[in-house]
Amino acid sequence: MNKYRDYDNYLKEYPTEDGYFGKYGGNYLEDPELIKAFQEYADGYNTIAQSAQFINELRRIRKDFQGRPTPVYHCQNLSNLLGRTQIYLKREDLNHTGAHKLNHCMGEGLLAKYMGKKKLIAETGAGQHGVALATAAAYFGMECDIYMGEVDIAKQAPNVTRMKVLGANVIPVSFGLKTLKEAVDAAFMAYSREYKDAIYCIGTAAGPHPFPLMVRDFQYCIGAEAREQFREMTGHMPDQVAACVGGGSNAIGMFTPWLADPVELVGVEPLGRGPKLGDHAASITYGAEGVMHGFNSTMLADENGDPAPVYSNASGLDYPSVGPEHALLHDMGRIRYTTCCDEDAIEALFLLSRHEGIIPAIESSHALAYAIREARTGKTGSILVNLSGRGDKDLDYVVERYGDGPEFLAMMEERRKNG
Ligand SMILES: *Cc1c(COP(=O)(O)O)cnc(C)c1O
């Protein structure tokens, strides 16, 4: 018996036509204009994006503009330092703009072009999605409206500058707490008004149908490339594949191609400062079923059932819910989810920087920290980590908060020795 064979037909079965992954997913929006807009979007995705012309054009963009395929790399120094586990990276940090988000932004932009739209609309929190989408808009010659809370605009000046230089309009959102949640509301309102000429571009594998399906498909290239590359490099499959999970886009793109293979898949959620509600953003590990932002999934809620405050030192991971497909694959037991705290991620960031010459994003460092934890048990075998992005964007924050490496690494070493 091979339990993985059950997944041969998985991609045909999930999601259903109305966007359900088991009981998760769907579309719970109430605004009738938005429902119309999403229907048009789903129809466009189901027809246009499956055509040979669309697929070929996207393939060309991936190669010539994004620089794909990104390599798989064997971390020999780090593996030797830690023990016997062989650690490999899928280098999404080498994707154009320095992270995986451009994979779905280019797909969304191309779909907008085929649907005859002139503008891309989105919200952004830390600004990573805004920068990737502004890049896509420039490529396709489209207008780009990025809604951003005033508080985030003040905190994320370099990304605001990048978006503006790329030609996007950064529209300040000044109601409520003036952060990501209000920016989402403002972007949805704009989409409801403007959907005849514009499309809304989600930043992760969450949101109402068809977003979780569409983003998974546009991110599928990560895992598909890695599976070929790893086998070519080693002659076998990795024992484990790991990725960090915020909304879940880099992880679902990395994992989906391996579902029917005898490979353990591990999603790593941010434990932040610890397991108390408000100190982390581990929505699968500590969450419960609930509807938020128009879809059903597993979420972190406060006592009123509203999205709870969340925290992680990786701004790309602090989201109180997760893509519905992760909720399903967790229930099915196909993906194992674990957590990594702020400090373990920073240790991983410093170790990879000093021993391999690669500075990873704090988000990606969460997945790498899991591989380091496994290696320290003395296990043999191999782990392929999705290095979702590069860490240049994080360095000012890291150095101010944790220093530039040696003292922090010595402190962590000491802590481990004392158990
Ligand atoms: C945004 C981001 C993430 C988290 O988003 P997912 O949708 O969970 O992949 C992870 N890594 C990097 C580098 C990011 O920019």
PDBQT file of the ligand as one rigid body, heavy atoms in Angstrom, charges set to zero:
ROOT
HETATM    1  C1  LIG A 501       4.917  37.393   1.332  1.00  0.00    +0.000 C 
HETATM    2  C2  LIG A 501       6.037  36.479   1.588  1.00  0.00    +0.000 A 
HETATM    3  C3  LIG A 501       5.843  35.212   2.211  1.00  0.00    +0.000 A 
HETATM    4  C4  LIG A 501       4.533  34.761   2.762  1.00  0.00    +0.000 C 
HETATM    5  O1  LIG A 501       3.493  34.604   1.850  1.00  0.00    +0.000 OA
HETATM    6  P1  LIG A 501       2.935  33.192   1.411  1.00  0.00    +0.000 P 
HETATM    7  O2  LIG A 501       1.706  33.551   0.630  1.00  0.00    +0.000 OA
HETATM    8  O3  LIG A 501       2.617  32.396   2.635  1.00  0.00    +0.000 OA
HETATM    9  O4  LIG A 501       3.964  32.540   0.587  1.00  0.00    +0.000 OA
HETATM   10  C5  LIG A 501       6.934  34.369   2.347  1.00  0.00    +0.000 A 
HETATM   11  N1  LIG A 501       8.153  34.730   1.942  1.00  0.00    +0.000 NA
HETATM   12  C6  LIG A 501       8.397  35.924   1.347  1.00  0.00    +0.000 A 
HETATM   13  C7  LIG A 501       9.775  36.245   0.919  1.00  0.00    +0.000 C 
HETATM   14  C8  LIG A 501       7.344  36.834   1.147  1.00  0.00    +0.000 A 
HETATM   15  O5  LIG A 501       7.583  38.017   0.562  1.00  0.00    +0.000 OA
ENDROOT
TORSDOF 0
